[in-house]
């Protein structure tokens, strides 16, 4: 009996940890480190205690949002994903609530170690995540903006943790990520029109039609490309100017291609494929900013 209890307890712990969606939260933590790297122009800064605290902030606050998401989706998951930890009963609702609060405290504590302003940004990040889970995902463009902000904030956090409040590569990367993220989220709504109608989710595609949504998504992708010229315009690249100018053409080409293809979408399958391509373009842009930032 004791061995069975241990197995159940271990399974409950594993299920609880899975609610954090570790790969997603690790990427958020990594984004903070990227913000530090592109702002400091010093790869040594990536391996400092500051970066560790920044990573832990992003990881734990993101994990809080992920667990919170499962808590708010529990009734839907009972129907659509009954094997998820909470609806299956492996993890109790109260256990998940306590776990989410503990994760939030850990994230805020890590951010406090970097200063009061970073604590405020981390708290804002948590509020954005909670707002999206609570109501934002049902309010179309507002929900899209909350997701896009979540993509941008880690880079801002990284820059601010260095005490840098002036225009820098980290802030421009945040702006570009926000715009690309908006394009991807609006495009996602085009792919999910029928399901969103059933769930009463007011995406742009549901509220204003697929054509308007496609045009808006294409606009955001084009704006993301335009902002990629800001590091050159503001003279932030130094000796990395030519490297950045060459490499940035790759993600720019991806987003310009997306802008054109979005306007000619004919099927949900195509929109899903383009949504994945948008994520690839965002990752490619992140790499270009990081490489260029460390070479300045």
C-alpha positions, 0 to 999 in steps of 0.5 A: 500500500505504501509503495502504491501511495508513493507512486500516486504521489509521484504521479501527482507531482509530475502532473502538477509540474506539467501544468507549468508547460516547462518548454514554454516557460523556459523560452520566456526565461530565455527571452529575458536573457536575450533582452539582457544580451542585446542590450548589454552587447556583452556575452559575459553578461548572459552568464551573470547572477542578474541573468539567472534572476531574470531567467527565473523571473520569466520562468516562474511568472510564465509558469504561474500564467500556465497553471492559471490558464488550466484553472480557468479552462477546467470546465472546458477541459472536462469536455475537450481534454478530460485527461488533463491533470485537473479534470482527471482528478489527478491534481485537485483544484486547490492544489493547483491554486496553491501551486500557482500562487507559489510560482507567482511568489517565486517569480516576483521574489526573483524580480525583486532581487533586481530592483523595484522597477523590475518587480513592477514589470514582473507584476504587470506581466503576471496581471497580463497573463491572469487577465488573458486567462480570466477574460481576455481570450474571449475579447478578440483584439484585446486578447490578441494584444495581451498575448503579444505583450507577453511576447514583448515584455521579457525583452523589456524586462531584460533591458530594464534589469540593466538600468537601461531606459533609453532606446536600445536593441532590446526595446526595438526587439520587444516592439517588433515581437509585439507586432509580429505576435499581433499578426500571428494571433489575428491570423490564428483567429482566421484559422479558428473561426468555426470553433471560436463562434461555438465558444463565443470568442469575439476574434476579429475574424468572427466579429468583422469577417475573415477578409478584415482579419487577413488585412489586419494580420498582413498590416501587423506583419508589414509593420514588424518588418518596418520596425526592423529598420529602427536599429539602423535608423537610430544608429544602434549597431556600431560595427554590427551594422553590416551583419545586421543589415544582411541577416535581418533580410531573412526574417523580413522576407518571411514576414513579407511573404506572410503578409502576401500569403495571408491576403490570398488564404483559401483554407484553414489548413493554409492559415495554420501553416502560415501561423507556424511559419510566423513563429519560425520568423519570430525565432529567426528574428530573435537570433538575428538581434541576439547575434548583432547585439553581442557583436556591437 
